[in-house]
Amino acid sequence: MSILGKIIGAVLKPKFGKEANKILNSEEYQSTLKEMAHSTDELNKLTNQMKPLVKDYRKSVKSMQEAGLKVKLGQTPDQMSEAFYQWQKERNEAF
């Protein structure tokens, strides 16, 4: 760091340090930190609830693919229904 940078840092550090401490100790900042922690906990709970559902969804898609349906992960329910009806139509025509 240059000498000028060190001088400016020495002059401004106490001023900005005090302002930063005021912000860190403010009620609004502390409240925001608590809200963020709470939100993180809630997201983790929801993620844990979703994991088995996603596993079941993937298993269902794989099962449909093995049966011959032209479906893939990420399709909407309408697209999957259309693939099912198309599969069903092809099977009926084959019989």
Secondary structure by P-SEA (a helix, b strand, c coil): ccaaaaaaaaaaaaaaaaaaaaaaacaaaaaaaaaaaaaaaaaaaaaaaaaaaaaaaaaaaaaaaaacccccccccaaaaaaaaaaaaaaaaaac
